[in-house]
Amino acid sequence: MSPQIQGYDDFVASSPQGSIFQTSWWLEAVAPGKYTLLLIKEHEEILAA
């Protein structure tokens, strides 16, 4: 797993609005290779996804 995907999963896990349906493993299971993670960052910190 790349650091970017791990950062995304950590962001989802720490969010009060995070859901299992937003995790990278779920996205890969239901749409293998057919999704794109869009991350909004400031100084390497993910602010939104």
RARAVEN-V903623 format. One record per residue. N is the residue number from 1. SS is DSSP state (h for helix, s for strand, l for the rest). PHI is phi in whole degrees, -180 to 180 (* if undefined). D_CENTER is the distance of its C-alpha to the mean C-alpha in Angstrom with 1 decimal. Layout:
BEGIN
{{N,SS,PHI,D_CENTER} {N,SS,PHI,D_CENTER}}
END
This chain:
BEGIN
{{1,l,*,11.6} {2,l,-74,11.2} {3,h,-60,10.7} {4,h,-66,8.1} {5,h,-68,5.9} {6,h,-63,7.4} {7,h,-62,6.9} {8,h,-63,3.2} {9,h,-62,4.5} {10,h,-64,7.4} {11,h,-62,6.6} {12,h,-62,6.0} {13,h,-65,9.0} {14,h,-88,11.0} {15,l,-84,10.9} {16,l,-61,14.1} {17,l,-94,12.6} {18,l,-63,9.7} {19,l,-142,10.5} {20,h,-56,10.6} {21,h,-74,10.2} {22,h,-102,6.6} {23,l,-73,5.7} {24,h,-64,5.7} {25,h,-66,9.3} {26,h,-68,10.2} {27,h,-60,9.2} {28,h,-68,11.1} {29,h,-70,13.9} {30,h,-96,14.7} {31,l,-145,14.2} {32,l,-56,14.5} {33,l,72,14.0} {34,l,-115,14.2} {35,l,-135,10.9} {36,l,-130,9.5} {37,l,-87,6.3} {38,l,-110,8.3} {39,l,-114,7.9} {40,s,-103,11.1} {41,s,-123,12.4} {42,s,-137,15.8} {43,l,53,17.3} {44,l,70,14.1} {45,s,-92,12.7} {46,s,-76,9.6} {47,s,-99,11.5} {48,s,-157,9.6} {49,l,-150,6.7}}
END
